[in-house]
Amino acid sequence: GDNDVIDNSGTLTIKNGTVASENNGENSKGMAVDNLEGATLTIIEDAGKTTKLIGRSGIQNYGTAIVYGGTIESYNRNAIWGSSDSVLTIYDGTVTSPTGSSGYGRAISSEGDVNIYGGSFYSGGTSGAGDNYMNAIGIFNGAVLTIEPTEGKMVSVVSETDYAVSTMGNAR
């Protein structure tokens, strides 16, 4: 419950499986994958298969993360969190933080650049409306957010309590 399942410091591909830390409710602390500085993480899901990363954060990203499909979920925080030098690229998949509470609970919270070309992003939980805590996607500190669906793909962004997207950076 307190440990990351995988600390990646190299090149890692997760395909057709589940990586999950123990769910201890509000006390869950382990990340499914802690993608360290300089590391590259790739998530793939074949048709008819399931790939799932779940933990306090499904992905804590200090490096480069590329998501081609699958589900990335948080027990009680941000499903994907990115540091200032990180890069996140999502082509498809589901990123969800269904049970966060005030202060945490975004699908994506990043100080690094985020590129979205397809996928579904959901934030639920409890928060005061407009308090900037439960936005489905939150971009901070000058990071660049690009949402540009590729042909045949759709991007869905839903927050049950606050804004779908909030940027304190640059958005395209």
BELJOFEN-V492935 format. One record per residue. N is the residue number from 1. SS is DSSP state (helix for helix, strand for strand, loop for the rest). PSI is psi in radians with two decimals (999 if undefined). OMEGA is omega in whole degrees, 0 to 359 (* if undefined). Layout:
N_SS_PSI_OMEGA + N_SS_PSI_OMEGA
//
This chain:
1_loop_-0.58_181 + 2_loop_-0.13_185 + 3_loop_2.57_172 + 4_loop_2.51_178 + 5_loop_-0.80_179 + 6_strand_2.22_168 + 7_strand_1.92_183 + 8_strand_2.11_176 + 9_loop_0.17_181 + 10_loop_-2.24_178 + 11_strand_2.14_184 + 12_strand_2.31_172 + 13_strand_2.25_174 + 14_strand_2.18_186 + 15_strand_2.20_171 + 16_loop_1.01_177 + 17_loop_-3.09_180 + 18_strand_2.33_173 + 19_strand_2.02_185 + 20_strand_2.35_171 + 21_loop_2.92_181 + 22_loop_2.45_179 + 23_loop_1.84_176 + 24_loop_0.57_180 + 25_helix_-2.36_182 + 26_helix_-0.30_181 + 27_helix_0.01_179 + 28_loop_2.20_184 + 29_loop_-0.37_184 + 30_loop_2.48_175 + 31_loop_2.60_172 + 32_loop_-0.90_177 + 33_strand_2.18_171 + 34_strand_1.76_183 + 35_strand_1.84_190 + 36_loop_2.92_181 + 37_loop_2.29_180 + 38_loop_-0.12_181 + 39_loop_2.75_176 + 40_strand_2.18_179 + 41_strand_2.28_177 + 42_strand_2.28_179 + 43_strand_2.21_183 + 44_strand_2.50_174 + 45_loop_2.05_177 + 46_loop_2.71_177 + 47_loop_2.32_179 + 48_loop_0.02_180 + 49_loop_3.01_179 + 50_loop_2.29_172 + 51_loop_2.22_183 + 52_strand_2.32_173 + 53_strand_2.14_183 + 54_strand_2.37_179 + 55_strand_-2.89_174 + 56_loop_-0.80_163 + 57_loop_2.47_174 + 58_loop_-0.72_177 + 59_strand_2.21_167 + 60_strand_2.03_193 + 61_strand_2.07_172 + 62_loop_-0.10_184 + 63_loop_-2.22_179 + 64_strand_2.22_177 + 65_strand_2.32_181 + 66_strand_2.16_183 + 67_strand_2.07_178 + 68_loop_-0.19_180 + 69_loop_3.10_180 + 70_loop_-3.05_180 + 71_strand_2.27_176 + 72_strand_2.13_189 + 73_strand_2.64_176 + 74_strand_2.45_172 + 75_loop_-0.68_188 + 76_loop_0.20_181 + 77_loop_-2.46_178 + 78_loop_2.31_182 + 79_loop_-0.75_174 + 80_strand_2.22_175 + 81_strand_2.37_180 + 82_strand_2.39_178 + 83_loop_3.07_186 + 84_loop_-0.49_180 + 85_loop_0.13_183 + 86_loop_2.78_174 + 87_strand_2.25_179 + 88_strand_2.23_177 + 89_strand_2.18_182 + 90_strand_2.14_178 + 91_loop_-0.46_180 + 92_loop_2.94_177 + 93_loop_-3.11_180 + 94_strand_2.21_179 + 95_strand_2.07_189 + 96_strand_2.44_173 + 97_strand_1.45_189 + 98_loop_-0.31_188 + 99_loop_0.54_178 + 100_loop_2.97_176 + 101_loop_2.99_186 + 102_loop_2.17_181 + 103_loop_-0.46_180 + 104_loop_2.72_175 + 105_loop_0.43_176 + 106_loop_2.69_170 + 107_loop_-0.84_176 + 108_strand_2.28_172 + 109_strand_2.02_187 + 110_strand_2.45_169 + 111_loop_-0.05_177 + 112_loop_2.94_183 + 113_strand_2.47_181 + 114_strand_2.23_178 + 115_strand_2.12_182 + 116_strand_2.15_181 + 117_loop_-0.04_178 + 118_loop_2.80_176 + 119_strand_3.06_182 + 120_strand_2.32_185 + 121_strand_2.18_187 + 122_strand_2.38_174 + 123_strand_2.19_178 + 124_loop_-2.67_177 + 125_loop_-2.78_184 + 126_loop_2.46_180 + 127_loop_2.74_173 + 128_loop_2.36_182 + 129_loop_2.32_175 + 130_loop_0.13_183 + 131_loop_0.14_173 + 132_loop_0.38_181 + 133_loop_-0.53_188 + 134_loop_0.42_177 + 135_loop_2.52_180 + 136_loop_-0.71_177 + 137_strand_2.15_177 + 138_strand_2.16_182 + 139_strand_2.32_189 + 140_loop_2.82_168 + 141_loop_0.75_174 + 142_loop_0.08_178 + 143_loop_2.75_180 + 144_strand_2.23_174 + 145_strand_2.18_175 + 146_strand_2.13_173 + 147_strand_1.93_185 + 148_loop_1.49_183 + 149_loop_2.32_176 + 150_loop_2.84_182 + 151_loop_2.25_179 + 152_loop_-0.05_180 + 153_loop_2.76_176 + 154_loop_2.63_174 + 155_strand_2.15_178 + 156_strand_2.21_181 + 157_strand_2.04_184 + 158_strand_2.30_170 + 159_strand_2.26_179 + 160_loop_-0.34_188 + 161_loop_-0.51_183 + 162_loop_-2.57_184 + 163_loop_2.62_176 + 164_loop_-0.83_181 + 165_strand_2.34_175 + 166_strand_2.21_179 + 167_strand_2.37_169 + 168_loop_0.61_181 + 169_loop_-2.37_180 + 170_strand_2.39_179 + 171_strand_2.52_175 + 172_loop_999_*
//
